[in-house]
Amino acid sequence: MTVIRFMNHILILFLILTLGNSSSEKEKIEWSADYKLSWSDFKGEPNRNSGYVASTNSGISFSYSYGFKYDELVLDYDINSNFYPNLSWYLPSIVTENTLKHEQTHFDISEIHARILRKRISNAQFTKNVETEIESLYNRVEVERRAMQNQFDEETDHSNIRDKEIAWEKLVAQQLKDLNEWK
């Protein structure tokens, strides 16, 4: 039994909507179907000049390692959707339970894209350019995630159009269900 080449390479990509200092990035809540955000999870300092009543900071954390054994790719990866409490905030005197649902939907959208990335990596046929190809997949999913987050805010006017909000909640729930295999 000969191992032609076995190489490990680890690349960690952390994405959050707003960059913060390293100490605030350490605390995170990993997405779970069994856990819904509460206002006590929002620990950041409110930005009163933003024009918003709340802000969810969520994104995808992604790491992978790979090598070649008998010229066959051996790939291991970990993809998570995270909420960053110390970078997320709200204005207590202004928010409503509908606002909290809106913020949860932002977190759920990040989870949808974590699942999409898992699916795309699982279905990909990689060449020897594994790093470039994986990073390309990640970057495409990230562009899609940001676009969906922005579209959600635009169409709901940041939770102010309730019928649009309800439609988005249903859409996101259905997409999570459709991608359940990739959770």
N, C-alpha and C positions, 0 to 999 in steps of 0.2 A: 504494500500500500504506500503510494507516494503522494505526498501533498506537493503539488506544483507551486502553489503560492497561497498563502493565507495572510491577509492583511486586514487589520482593523483600523477603521477610521471613524471617528465620532465627530459629528457636527451637530451643534445645538443651535436652533433658531428660536428665539423667543420673540413673539410679536405681541405688542400691546398698543392700543390705539394712541395713547399719550405716554411719552417716555417720562419716567420718574427716576428718583435716585435709587440706588441699589438696595438700600434698606427697606424701602417701601415695596419693592418688587418681590421680596422674599415671602410675604404673606399672599396666599392665593386660595381660592376655592375652586376645586375641580368640578366641572359640570357633572350633575347626576340627575337622573329622572326622578329620584326620590327626594331631591332637595330643591326648594324654591327660595329665591332671594327674599330677604326681609330688609327693612330699612336699617336694622342694626348691622347689616353687612357693609353698609356704605360708611366708611370711616375717614374718607378724605376731606380736606378743607374745601368748602364750597367756593366756586368761582362765581361770585355775585355779578360779575360783569359779562358773563357769557350769554345772557339772555335765556338760559335754560333753568329749569327747576331741579334737574337731576342729571347725572352723567354716569354711565356705566363704562368701566374700563375692562374690556374682555378681549381675548384673543386666543390664538393657537400657539401652544408650545410644541416643539417638534425636535426629536433627536433620532439619529439613526447610526448604525454601524454596518459595515459590510466587508466582505472579503471574498476570495475565490478559493474554492476547494475543488481540485480536479477540474479546473477551468469552469466550474459552475459557481454562479453567484450565490452567496449566502448573505441574506439581508435581514436585519433586525431593526425595527423602528418602534417608536413610541410617540403617539400624537394625543394631545389633550387640549380640551377647551377649558380656559381658566378665567375666573373673575378676580380682579385685583381690588380688594377692599380699600386699601389705603390710597388708591388712585381714583376711587369712585366716590361720589358725593351726592348730597341732596339738600334742598332747602326745606326743613321740617314744617314751616308754617304755610307752605304753598302746595306741597305734593298731595296726591290722593292715592287711593288704592289702584286706580287706573294708571297712574304714573308708574307705580311699582310693577304692574303687569307689563307696561311698555319696556321698562328696564330689563325685566326677565326675558322678554322677547329678544332684546339685543343679545343677551347671553346665549339664548337658544340658537340664534342665527350663527354665532361663533361655533356652537356645537354641530350644527348642520355642516359647516365647512370643514370641521375636523373629520367628520364622517366621510365627506366627499374626498378629502385628501387620503384617508385610509383606503377607500375604495380604489382611487386612481393608482395609488402605489401598488396595491395588491394585484391590480389588473395589468400593470405596465410590464412591458418586455424591455428590460434594460440591456444596454450594450456595456462595453468597458468604460464608458463615460458616465458611470453611475451618479457621481456627485452632481455633475451638470444637469443630468436628466431629472434627478430628484429635486434639486433646487428649482428647476423650471416648473415642475409640477406644483411645488409649494407656492411659487410666485404667482402662478395662474390662479390657484385657489384663493390666495390672499387678495388679489385684485377683485375676484368675484365676491369675496366676503365683504370687502369694503363697499363695493357697489351695492350689494344687497342691504347693508346697514344704512347707507345713504338713501336708497330708494324707500326703505321703511320709514325713515324720519320724514322724508319729503311727502310721501303719500298720506301719512298720518298727522302731518304738521306737529311732529314731536308729541304725539298722544292727544292732540286736541280734536281730531276728527274721529269720534268714537266708532262709527260704522266701518271706517277704513281700518281702525285698530283691531276690531273684532275679525274682520276679513284676514288681516295679517296674522293674527293669533291662530286662526284655523289653518292658514297656508303653512305656517311654520310647524304647527303640530303634525300636519300631514307629511311634510318633508322629513321630519324626524322619524315618523312611523315608516315612511318609504325607505329610509336609510338605516333602519333598525339593525340590519345585519352587520353594519359597520360601526356600531357603538363600542 
